[in-house]
Amino acid sequence: MRDVTILAMSNKLTRRYHRDDVQIIKREEAYQGFFRMEKLHLKQRRFDGQWSETFTREIFVRGDAVGVLLYDPRSDQLLMVEQFRPGALYDETQSPWMFEIVAGMTEEGETLEDVVRREAQEEAGCDIEALEKLFSYWVSPGGMDEQIALFLGVIDSRKVTEGVYGLDDEHEDIRVELVDFSEAVRGLQDGRINNAMAIIALQWLQLNRERLQQQWCQS
């Protein structure tokens, strides 16, 4: 460990460095297929104030996405989807079919809210009564550029038709089902729900469920 003295700050979560403290010396396209990989030659400011030597990092360029937790506070039910995920094939202990929330990639010219409503229709045939932006987070910033904007979408579960949805030209085969909140929590506890976006959204719901029920059940 380097002998570096870092001054104490009154606000412990104040970032010391920003975008100007990184220099991109060279950018190369390492791969272009369904996704893209870039190789960056970089310098960064170190915590001792000096610039680092040039080093390289590969970045998986995926683009930004949205996720929406579709929830009916009146029936205390969530809309969840199940679909195949090829990345999970590397885990031989669990199924590559995952229980998720509705999500999709942003496209040029669309607002985040546009994407949420479009994906809710494409993946679940579902209309959204009201949207609430929760927060945005980086998926894996050590090697990927993807940022997720997470929303709550209030729905009327009586208007949801369970079944199989998705776009054929995108090879989507998505099963939709309504799940009681208590069953979703059991899914978190026993590992049936095992992807980051769904876990984050459901843990947010655990913290905010009472507020939502008070707001919507009294309206």
C-alpha positions in Angstrom: 0.0 0.0 0.0 1.4 3.4 -1.0 2.2 5.8 1.8 -0.4 8.5 0.9 -1.8 11.0 3.3 -5.4 11.8 2.5 -6.8 14.9 4.2 -9.9 14.4 6.3 -13.0 16.0 5.0 -16.0 17.1 7.0 -18.3 15.4 4.4 -16.9 11.9 3.9 -18.8 11.3 0.7 -17.5 14.4 -1.2 -15.7 13.3 -4.4 -12.1 14.6 -4.6 -11.7 14.1 -8.4 -14.0 14.5 -11.4 -14.1 14.0 -15.2 -11.3 16.5 -15.8 -8.9 14.3 -13.7 -8.9 11.6 -16.4 -7.1 11.9 -19.8 -8.1 9.6 -22.6 -4.9 9.3 -24.6 -6.3 6.9 -27.3 -9.5 5.1 -28.0 -9.7 1.9 -30.1 -12.6 -0.3 -31.2 -11.6 -3.8 -30.0 -14.8 -5.6 -31.1 -18.1 -4.9 -32.9 -20.9 -7.4 -32.9 -24.2 -7.5 -31.1 -22.4 -5.4 -28.5 -19.2 -3.4 -28.8 -15.9 -3.4 -26.9 -13.5 -0.4 -26.7 -9.9 -0.3 -25.5 -9.0 2.9 -23.8 -5.5 4.2 -23.1 -5.8 6.4 -20.0 -4.1 8.5 -17.4 -5.8 9.3 -14.1 -5.1 11.6 -11.2 -3.9 9.6 -8.2 -4.9 10.4 -4.6 -1.4 11.8 -4.0 -2.1 14.4 -6.6 0.2 13.1 -9.3 -0.8 11.7 -12.7 -0.6 8.0 -13.3 1.4 6.4 -16.0 -0.6 5.5 -19.2 -2.6 2.2 -18.7 -5.2 0.4 -20.7 -8.8 -0.8 -19.9 -11.4 -2.6 -22.0 -14.9 -1.2 -21.8 -18.0 -3.2 -22.7 -20.1 -0.5 -24.5 -23.7 -1.4 -23.9 -25.5 2.0 -23.6 -28.1 3.2 -21.1 -31.2 1.3 -20.0 -34.3 1.7 -18.0 -36.0 -0.6 -15.5 -39.6 -0.3 -14.1 -41.1 -1.9 -11.1 -44.7 -2.4 -12.1 -46.7 -2.4 -8.9 -50.4 -2.1 -7.9 -50.5 -0.7 -4.3 -54.3 -1.5 -4.1 -53.9 -5.3 -4.7 -50.3 -5.4 -3.3 -49.2 -7.2 -6.5 -46.1 -6.8 -8.7 -45.9 -7.6 -12.4 -42.8 -9.8 -13.0 -41.4 -11.3 -16.2 -39.5 -14.5 -16.8 -37.1 -14.9 -19.7 -33.9 -16.6 -20.9 -30.6 -14.8 -20.2 -27.5 -16.2 -22.0 -25.0 -14.7 -19.6 -26.4 -16.9 -16.8 -25.5 -20.1 -18.8 -22.1 -19.9 -17.1 -23.7 -20.8 -13.7 -24.3 -24.5 -13.7 -26.1 -24.4 -10.4 -29.1 -22.3 -11.4 -31.5 -21.9 -14.4 -30.7 -19.3 -17.0 -34.4 -18.3 -17.0 -34.7 -15.4 -14.6 -37.5 -13.6 -12.8 -37.1 -9.9 -13.6 -38.8 -6.5 -13.8 -39.6 -5.0 -17.1 -36.6 -3.3 -18.7 -35.1 -2.1 -22.0 -32.5 -0.1 -23.8 -32.9 3.6 -24.6 -33.2 4.6 -28.2 -32.2 7.9 -29.8 -34.9 10.6 -29.5 -36.8 8.9 -26.6 -37.1 10.2 -23.1 -36.6 7.8 -20.3 -40.4 7.9 -19.6 -41.1 7.1 -23.2 -38.8 4.0 -23.0 -40.5 2.9 -19.8 -44.0 3.0 -21.3 -42.9 1.4 -24.5 -41.2 -1.5 -22.8 -44.2 -2.0 -20.5 -46.3 -2.5 -23.6 -43.9 -4.6 -25.5 -42.9 -6.9 -22.7 -46.1 -7.1 -20.7 -49.0 -5.5 -22.7 -49.4 -3.2 -19.7 -50.4 0.5 -19.3 -48.9 2.6 -16.6 -51.1 4.9 -14.5 -48.3 6.9 -12.9 -44.5 7.0 -13.0 -42.0 7.9 -10.2 -38.3 8.1 -11.0 -36.4 6.4 -8.2 -32.7 6.8 -9.1 -29.9 5.9 -11.6 -27.1 3.5 -10.9 -24.0 2.0 -12.7 -24.3 -1.7 -13.4 -20.6 -2.6 -13.4 -18.5 0.6 -13.9 -15.2 -1.2 -13.6 -15.7 -2.5 -17.2 -19.1 -1.5 -18.6 -20.6 1.9 -19.5 -24.2 0.9 -18.8 -26.3 3.1 -16.5 -29.8 2.0 -15.3 -32.6 4.6 -14.7 -35.0 2.9 -12.3 -38.7 3.8 -12.1 -41.8 2.8 -10.2 -44.8 2.3 -12.5 -48.2 2.2 -10.8 -50.5 -0.2 -12.6 -54.1 -1.6 -12.3 -53.5 -5.3 -11.9 -57.1 -6.0 -12.9 -56.2 -4.9 -16.4 -53.1 -7.2 -16.7 -53.4 -10.3 -18.8 -50.8 -12.9 -17.8 -49.2 -14.8 -20.7 -46.3 -14.7 -23.1 -45.2 -11.4 -24.7 -42.2 -9.9 -26.6 -41.2 -8.9 -30.1 -40.6 -11.8 -32.5 -38.0 -9.8 -34.5 -36.0 -9.3 -31.4 -36.3 -13.0 -30.4 -38.1 -12.2 -27.2 -40.1 -14.9 -25.4 -41.3 -13.3 -22.2 -43.7 -14.8 -19.7 -45.7 -12.3 -17.6 -47.2 -13.0 -14.2 -48.7 -11.1 -11.3 -47.0 -11.9 -8.0 -48.1 -11.1 -4.5 -45.7 -8.8 -2.6 -45.2 -11.6 0.1 -44.2 -14.1 -2.6 -41.8 -11.7 -4.2 -40.1 -11.2 -0.8 -39.8 -15.0 -0.4 -38.2 -15.1 -3.9 -35.6 -12.6 -2.6 -34.9 -14.7 0.4 -34.7 -18.1 -1.3 -32.7 -16.9 -4.3 -35.3 -17.3 -7.0 -35.0 -13.6 -7.7 -31.2 -13.3 -8.3 -30.5 -10.4 -10.7 -29.4 -7.0 -9.6 -32.2 -4.8 -11.0 -35.0 -6.9 -9.6 -33.3 -7.1 -6.2 -32.7 -3.4 -6.0 -36.3 -2.6 -7.1 -37.8 -5.0 -4.6 -35.7 -3.8 -1.7 -36.8 -0.2 -2.6 -40.4 -1.4 -2.5 -39.9 -2.9 0.9 -38.9 0.5 2.2 -41.6 2.4 0.4 -44.6 0.0 0.2 -46.5 1.5 3.2 -46.2 5.1 1.7 -47.5 3.9 -1.7 -50.4 2.0 -0.2 -51.4 5.0 1.9 -51.2 7.3 -1.2 -53.1 5.0 -3.6 -55.6 3.2 -1.4 -57.0 6.4 0.0 -57.3 8.2 -3.3 
